[in-house]
Structure formats: structure tokens, C-alpha cells
Amino acid sequence: MKLILFYLNRIARLLKPIRIALIAFTFFALLLTAYSLLVRSAFTLNLLEPSIIVSLWGMLLLASTELFQQLPDPVLPQDSFLQRMLSHCKLLFFSFLALAVLFVSLLLVWLSLRLLLI
């Protein structure tokens, strides 16, 4: 589990410099999704599913970048009992977040491949 957290932290640090471009890209994808929902034509019907997938990818990357910038401090033996329990709870919380991000990423990969193969 710590390996997954380490990789997510590394990806978050790599994506931090391009965060503004990622925000703009996601905002454009969301605008395109809204346009596809509001205007009914053959072009927008074909564009709706890819724009939804792209906006979901952008939001997932932005959330992962913000969530996994700082990992919780490791548990130290000289800490008090309450500090160690708090550290373990934070690590458990981050582990659940990492599993959720991994699950959502796998779902988005599956949806993206399904969209490309149809």
C-alpha cells in the first residue's frame, strides 16, 4: 500500500507544474460537455461521450494532484500513544483514498478503451 502512495505522490509532484494547464483543459472539456448537452445536433451527439470522459480524466488528475502532494508523516517510536494513533489513522485514510483513486482510474481506463473500440 505504501508503494501505491509513493507512486501517487510522485505523479502528483510531476503534475504540479502543469496544474494551470490542466485546469484550463478540464474547464474547456466541461464547457464542451455543457455545449453538447444544450445544443442538439449530430456533431454534439458524437462529441458528448468523449467530452465527458476527458472532463472526468481532468478532474481525476486535478484531485489526485491536490490530494497526494503531502503524505502523512511516518510513525515515530518517541511519539506519544495519541500521536501514533493519529498517524496510523491518517495513513489508513490516505490508503483508502489511494485505493479509491486507483479504482476510479481503472474504471476510466475501461471506459476510455470501450469508447475507443466502439
C-alpha positions as a LaTeX table, in Angstrom:
\begin{tabular}{lrrr}
\hline
Residue & $x$ (\AA) & $y$ (\AA) & $z$ (\AA) \\
\hline
Met1 & 0.00 & 0.00 & 0.00 \\
Lys2 & 2.87 & 2.35 & 0.75 \\
Leu3 & 4.17 & 1.73 & $-2.75$ \\
Ile4 & 0.90 & 2.94 & $-4.27$ \\
Leu5 & 1.02 & 6.03 & $-2.06$ \\
Phe6 & 4.60 & 6.66 & $-3.11$ \\
Tyr7 & 3.71 & 6.43 & $-6.81$ \\
Leu8 & 0.68 & 8.69 & $-6.39$ \\
Asn9 & 2.86 & 11.21 & $-4.55$ \\
Arg10 & 5.43 & 11.07 & $-7.33$ \\
Ile11 & 2.77 & 11.59 & $-10.02$ \\
Ala12 & 1.29 & 14.49 & $-8.04$ \\
Arg13 & 4.68 & 16.17 & $-7.82$ \\
Leu14 & 5.25 & 15.69 & $-11.55$ \\
Leu15 & 1.84 & 17.17 & $-12.42$ \\
Lys16 & 2.13 & 20.17 & $-10.10$ \\
Pro17 & 3.98 & 22.43 & $-12.59$ \\
Ile18 & 1.32 & 21.90 & $-15.27$ \\
Arg19 & $-1.63$ & 22.33 & $-12.92$ \\
Ile20 & $-2.79$ & 25.59 & $-14.55$ \\
Ala21 & $-2.83$ & 23.98 & $-18.00$ \\
Leu22 & $-4.70$ & 21.01 & $-16.53$ \\
Ile23 & $-7.29$ & 23.33 & $-15.01$ \\
Ala24 & $-7.78$ & 25.10 & $-18.34$ \\
Phe25 & $-8.02$ & 21.78 & $-20.19$ \\
Thr26 & $-10.60$ & 20.42 & $-17.75$ \\
Phe27 & $-12.61$ & 23.64 & $-17.85$ \\
Phe28 & $-12.65$ & 23.53 & $-21.67$ \\
Ala29 & $-13.80$ & 19.89 & $-21.55$ \\
Leu30 & $-16.58$ & 20.79 & $-19.11$ \\
Leu31 & $-17.69$ & 23.66 & $-21.36$ \\
Leu32 & $-17.71$ & 21.29 & $-24.31$ \\
Thr33 & $-19.81$ & 18.83 & $-22.31$ \\
Ala34 & $-22.29$ & 21.56 & $-21.38$ \\
Tyr35 & $-22.46$ & 22.70 & $-25.01$ \\
Ser36 & $-23.07$ & 19.13 & $-26.16$ \\
Leu37 & $-25.91$ & 18.78 & $-23.67$ \\
Leu38 & $-27.55$ & 22.08 & $-24.59$ \\
Val39 & $-27.25$ & 22.05 & $-28.39$ \\
Arg40 & $-28.72$ & 19.07 & $-30.20$ \\
Ser41 & $-27.06$ & 18.18 & $-33.47$ \\
Ala42 & $-25.30$ & 15.18 & $-34.98$ \\
Phe43 & $-21.90$ & 16.70 & $-34.15$ \\
Thr44 & $-22.68$ & 17.30 & $-30.48$ \\
Leu45 & $-24.21$ & 13.86 & $-30.00$ \\
Asn46 & $-20.96$ & 12.28 & $-31.22$ \\
Leu47 & $-18.94$ & 14.64 & $-29.05$ \\
Leu48 & $-20.82$ & 14.11 & $-25.79$ \\
Glu49 & $-19.24$ & 10.84 & $-24.60$ \\
Pro50 & $-15.61$ & 11.81 & $-25.34$ \\
Ser51 & $-16.04$ & 15.20 & $-23.69$ \\
Ile52 & $-17.46$ & 13.55 & $-20.56$ \\
Ile53 & $-14.54$ & 11.10 & $-20.40$ \\
Val54 & $-11.97$ & 13.86 & $-20.94$ \\
Ser55 & $-13.52$ & 16.04 & $-18.24$ \\
Leu56 & $-13.56$ & 13.07 & $-15.83$ \\
Trp57 & $-9.87$ & 12.39 & $-16.55$ \\
Gly58 & $-9.03$ & 16.05 & $-15.97$ \\
Met59 & $-10.93$ & 16.18 & $-12.68$ \\
Leu60 & $-9.31$ & 12.93 & $-11.51$ \\
Leu61 & $-5.82$ & 14.24 & $-12.29$ \\
Leu62 & $-6.52$ & 17.55 & $-10.57$ \\
Ala63 & $-7.91$ & 15.86 & $-7.47$ \\
Ser64 & $-5.01$ & 13.41 & $-7.32$ \\
Thr65 & $-2.52$ & 16.24 & $-7.71$ \\
Glu66 & $-4.03$ & 18.13 & $-4.80$ \\
Leu67 & $-4.63$ & 15.14 & $-2.52$ \\
Phe68 & $-1.28$ & 13.41 & $-2.74$ \\
Gln69 & 1.12 & 16.38 & $-2.63$ \\
Gln70 & 1.97 & 15.73 & 1.02 \\
Leu71 & 1.92 & 12.27 & 2.51 \\
Pro72 & 1.39 & 11.85 & 6.26 \\
Asp73 & 4.46 & 11.75 & 8.45 \\
Pro74 & 5.73 & 8.31 & 9.42 \\
Val75 & 5.04 & 6.91 & 12.85 \\
Leu76 & 7.98 & 7.54 & 15.17 \\
Pro77 & 8.71 & 5.45 & 18.28 \\
Gln78 & 9.20 & 8.50 & 20.52 \\
Asp79 & 5.72 & 9.84 & 19.72 \\
Ser80 & 3.01 & 9.57 & 22.32 \\
Phe81 & 0.26 & 6.99 & 22.00 \\
Leu82 & $-2.27$ & 9.52 & 20.68 \\
Gln83 & 0.16 & 10.86 & 18.08 \\
Arg84 & 0.90 & 7.35 & 16.87 \\
Met85 & $-2.82$ & 6.54 & 16.66 \\
Leu86 & $-3.43$ & 9.77 & 14.76 \\
Ser87 & $-0.59$ & 8.96 & 12.36 \\
His88 & $-1.97$ & 5.46 & 11.79 \\
Cys89 & $-5.46$ & 6.89 & 11.15 \\
Lys90 & $-4.07$ & 9.40 & 8.64 \\
Leu91 & $-2.15$ & 6.65 & 6.87 \\
Leu92 & $-5.29$ & 4.49 & 6.78 \\
Phe93 & $-7.30$ & 7.40 & 5.37 \\
Phe94 & $-4.68$ & 8.05 & 2.68 \\
Ser95 & $-4.65$ & 4.33 & 1.87 \\
Phe96 & $-8.42$ & 4.36 & 1.33 \\
Leu97 & $-8.05$ & 7.45 & $-0.85$ \\
Ala98 & $-5.32$ & 5.75 & $-2.86$ \\
Leu99 & $-7.50$ & 2.69 & $-3.40$ \\
Ala100 & $-10.41$ & 4.89 & $-4.47$ \\
Val101 & $-8.21$ & 6.80 & $-6.93$ \\
Leu102 & $-6.84$ & 3.53 & $-8.29$ \\
Phe103 & $-10.36$ & 2.10 & $-8.69$ \\
Val104 & $-11.65$ & 5.24 & $-10.43$ \\
Ser105 & $-8.58$ & 5.27 & $-12.68$ \\
Leu106 & $-9.20$ & 1.68 & $-13.71$ \\
Leu107 & $-12.85$ & 2.48 & $-14.42$ \\
Leu108 & $-11.85$ & 5.46 & $-16.55$ \\
Val109 & $-9.32$ & 3.39 & $-18.46$ \\
Trp110 & $-12.03$ & 0.81 & $-19.11$ \\
Leu111 & $-14.48$ & 3.50 & $-20.25$ \\
Ser112 & $-11.86$ & 5.13 & $-22.45$ \\
Leu113 & $-10.94$ & 1.85 & $-24.11$ \\
Arg114 & $-14.59$ & 0.98 & $-24.56$ \\
Leu115 & $-15.21$ & 4.37 & $-26.16$ \\
Leu116 & $-12.22$ & 3.97 & $-28.49$ \\
Leu117 & $-13.18$ & 0.45 & $-29.56$ \\
Ile118 & $-16.83$ & 1.20 & $-30.35$ \\
\hline
\end{tabular}
